Amino acid sequence: MDPWLIWALLLFVVGLLIVAIEVIVPSGGLLGVAAFICLLGSVGCAYQLSGWSAAVLACVEVVCVPVVIALTFKVLPRTSFGKQLILSPPSESSDSSAGRAAGGAAKPTVSPFDDLLGKEGRAVAPLRPSGTAEFGGRRVSVITNGELIEPGSRVRVVLVEGNRVVVESVQQS
């Protein structure tokens, strides 16, 4: 067997392996450049045999590289290594903004601040319109509906949306 053929096939296989690794490892394009050099070298070695063999190998490379990339993306998530590498999609029960952006209605979830709705507390810092309020010893980041509230003023929670707690000033009588 001709040594140029052996080198051409060896560089071709190594180039395809590096292309597959490039999909997995973030290298800033260094592995892509290495794969390109290997694949170009395999065409060069095939050219030493004949121009036709170099042309055929170049055509095979043009087809095989995208196929290797596609197969790597398709097979990788099914492997145990890929399952550790790739995040799983959000579950149906989670409240995500992506669901709202897609036009679907977000399912209500329990907020850690739901128990504050209707409770009264005092502003710890000036609310201009956001700041900190205290409710029964629990400090919470809050926001007003545009009004400025001085520290020490009484406030009441009027709305809780996720982590957003809206308060209003309580008029003392």
Secondary structure, 3 states (H helix, E strand, C coil): CCHHHHHHHHHHHHHHHHHHHHHHCCCCCHHHHHHHHHHHHHHHHHHHHCHHHHHHHHHHHHHHHHHHHHHHHHHHHHCHHHHHHCCCCCCCCCCCHHHHHCCCCCCCCCCCCHHHCCCEEEECCCECCEEEEEECCEEEEEEECCCCECCCCEEEEEEEECCEEEEEECCCC
